[in-house]
Amino acid sequence: MLDQKQESKLANSNNNLSSELLASLPEEIRRHLYFTLGHFSDKIDSHYYYQALANAIRDRVTTHWRTTRKRFAESTNRKVHYFSLEFLLGRSLNNAIQNLGLDEESRRALHAYGLKLEDIEEAEPDAGLGNGGLGRLAACFLDSCANLELPVVGYGIRYEFGMFHQTIKDGRQVEGPDHWLRDGNPWEIERPEDTRTIKFYGHTRRGLDENGKSFTKWVGTHDLLAVPYDMPIPGYKNETVNTLRLWKAAATDVFNLEEFNSGNYPDAVVQKNNAEQISMVLYPNDASENGKELRLKQQYFLVSSSLQDVLAKWVEQHGEDFTKFGELNCFQLNDTHPASAVPELMRLLMDEHGLSWDEAWKITSNCMAYTNHTLLPEALERWSVGLFSRLLPRLLEIIFEINERFLADVAKQYPGDMELRRRVSLVEEGDHPHIRMAYLSIVGSFSVNGVAALHTELLKSGLFSDFYAMWPKKFNNKTNGVTQRRWLSHCNPELRDLLYETIGTEWESNLEQMSKLLPLADDAAFQAKWAAVKLKNKKRLADYVLSNTGVTFDPNAMFDVQVKRIHEYKRQLLNVLHVVHLYDRIRRGDTSGMVPRCVLIGGKAAPGYHVAKLIVKLINNVASVVNSDPKTKDMLKLVFFPNYRVSSMEIICPGTELSEQISTAGKEASGTGNMKFMMNGALTIGTLDGANIEIREQAGEDNFFLFGMDAAGVVEAKKSYNPDAIIAGDDDIRRVMELIEGGHFNEAEPGIFELLTKGLRNPQDQWLTIGDFRSYIDAQVEAEAAYADQKKWNRMSIINSATSGWFSSDRTIQQYADEIWNAKPLRDGKA
């Protein structure tokens, strides 16, 4: 224990803390090797050096973490609680070192042990807390909140196993466990004192208390515990460290001693195993009823533990007076996954804290904010009433009450319009009624936002048009962004150093400073430096591809990349069709205007998504044929990059020259990979979809390769879509289909791609892949012509980076803070 003098020094000094309580970094590494990890020999695995360095860096983070938490607790500013089932953080060591400005010190410390920082960073597994764009966006947002010194806490689940580890066997995706926590996580601190109890099943009981006031209790429940683990989120060189709180599920009793003593060990630990399942695996496959139940459990587990946490801290400071709770707290729901926060906050306020319905609803509807991330109706979550009734009976009662009151208001505003009431009801009626979680989020929130300009407009005119007509002021747009600290400064050190030399360092905190590059776009000397940086990054990527796939990429070829979750609407299938088209041209000797091209496609298909997994198989089969054909040796290569993840993107992104953003218009909400590539100087080939539209507006039409139908054109085309006629009328497309349908890429497995080819020819194909194919081919020809003129290409590349300032997550978060959260930064401990 610290004595009073030490405690006072700890409480009142930031600057002296490191110097007085911490030794030099080499000494701290040695201390953690000896005393934290128990390693004393000279031959120590790099993993333990990583652990020791991570602990030493965390010690320095903790200095500012403590004071930030103190300022957070004392502030009278509005506090924001960001609820997300995913936080795709990637690696934490490099992020902490960068944001604390400890890069050189860390390198010198490791040099004393004969080690390189890059080698030690490789020992850290990617934190398996997300599937893709949604989780990576949440991670970027937390980084920006800390950078802007905003009082924001992230809340998520501490998944023991992340999204599966993907390997490719015989061209097929094989899923393996991603046990990222196997060796522990030095960045987390367990907080058992804040453990919360979570209820499931049971029934409700009503009665009168001793004062004659009615009450409702949720009883007969199966309870489990939510144990919090906190991770620090450091701001960029500003002494602010925010918190990501992750919940682990645990049983109230570890095992049944009576069952154990009777020799029935499996039954003795069944409660423990059932409880821990909730935080065991990220997003189970919900194709089965068991899968659906577990996923709903995860969602409720997150929101109940987090809301209880916030309410407990409120009561600790304010007692049972909730008058200003809604004014001083905001809950941002990252998609519909945390939608049960609406009825759960109502339950806690009414059942646990004695508020009336009207009091609780006023608070709830004034502090919940909902971000929508999808335009796909099938992706809007719906939960069966039967499942809800069994698993969360009290919440279902509250949802029914919310719906009844809401529909009564609709009836007053639109008397006699029964069809409208049916459309907007939170309960979708039928033989098997369902709860519409997106509608619950809208009704229970004061703000509803989309994540790109087009996306928001389509929400207002399409999916949520009825709600927009009722509450137009509730809807707003917040175009996504990404953090330039990770997605430029960290992942592209060659370009970072060139930017330092050319425009200074301010862009790391204010990406709009990148516009200072615009006057240099035509400067021959700067173009040469720019091209040299890209070549180094391409060589690094080529080495990475070779080590992971065995395929050799020529750094002098165009590097053409599409990395993202495998889904039909993202149209990896269109990309591979184009590769087949290029292959066909090369085989026929039609190479006029072509430039050598290396195509990389990466991403994971959901385990239960058969078509997506078949697309992975097709890509690998085409790659096998193309890469083994002597005619294509110097002209075309294709790889499917396995186990795509954040740390992979950190190498892929800087080396990319052509960014494939080719989703069917009107289907992609925003995209964020498109922004990362743009920052790093890649040129985009894409449709008018999601944030592509704003990327094109920022960079200029001449610096973007546009193809395909727009969202309105897609709607119109579906009325008379005839892919067979398109194929028959276009020799290039016809030859591509003949190669695939004729079994050229699957001679040993006849017919395996029939599902894909039939889908392409289906007049009801909602992705319109064949409909956009000719336009895509033509845009690729434009890209090749531009690439052949390297001076022109470099100019376009510089302009893309120079105009990427709008796509910083700092800008996005500042808009959330100003226009939704009403949140002010915490500086100097003042409110």
SULKA-V694106 format. One record per run of one state. SS is the DSSP state (helix for helix, strand for strand, loop for the rest). FROM is the first residue (numbers start at 0). TO is the last residue. If there is no record, write none. Layout:
# SULKA-V694106
ss: [SS SS]
from: [FROM FROM]
to: [TO TO]
This chain:
# SULKA-V694106
ss: [loop helix loop helix loop helix loop helix loop strand loop strand loop helix loop helix loop helix loop strand loop helix loop strand loop strand loop strand loop strand loop strand loop strand loop strand loop strand loop strand loop strand loop helix loop helix loop helix loop strand loop helix loop helix strand loop helix loop helix loop helix loop strand loop helix loop strand helix loop helix loop helix loop strand loop strand helix loop strand loop helix loop helix loop helix strand loop strand loop helix loop helix loop helix loop helix loop helix loop strand loop helix loop helix loop strand loop helix loop helix loop strand loop helix loop strand loop helix loop strand loop helix loop helix loop strand loop helix loop helix loop helix loop helix loop helix loop helix loop helix strand helix loop strand loop strand loop strand loop]
from: [0 3 12 14 21 24 36 45 74 78 83 89 90 92 99 102 111 116 121 126 127 132 147 149 150 151 157 160 161 164 169 171 176 187 200 202 208 213 219 221 234 240 251 256 261 264 268 269 279 280 281 288 318 324 328 334 335 338 340 352 356 364 367 371 376 379 381 384 391 392 413 417 424 426 428 433 436 444 446 450 452 463 464 470 471 474 477 481 482 483 490 492 503 505 508 510 520 523 549 557 563 567 570 571 587 596 602 609 628 629 632 635 641 645 655 657 661 672 679 682 686 691 699 700 703 704 706 710 717 722 728 730 741 753 761 768 788 789 802 803 807 808 821 824 825 826 827 829 830]
to: [2 11 13 20 23 35 44 73 77 82 88 89 91 98 101 110 115 120 125 126 131 146 148 149 150 156 159 160 163 168 170 175 186 199 201 207 212 218 220 233 239 250 255 260 263 267 268 278 279 280 287 317 323 327 333 334 337 339 351 355 363 366 370 375 378 380 383 390 391 412 416 423 425 427 432 435 443 445 449 451 462 463 469 470 473 476 480 481 482 489 491 502 504 507 509 519 522 548 556 562 566 569 570 586 595 601 608 627 628 631 634 640 644 654 656 660 671 678 681 685 690 698 699 702 703 705 709 716 721 727 729 740 752 760 767 787 788 801 802 806 807 820 823 824 825 826 828 829 830]
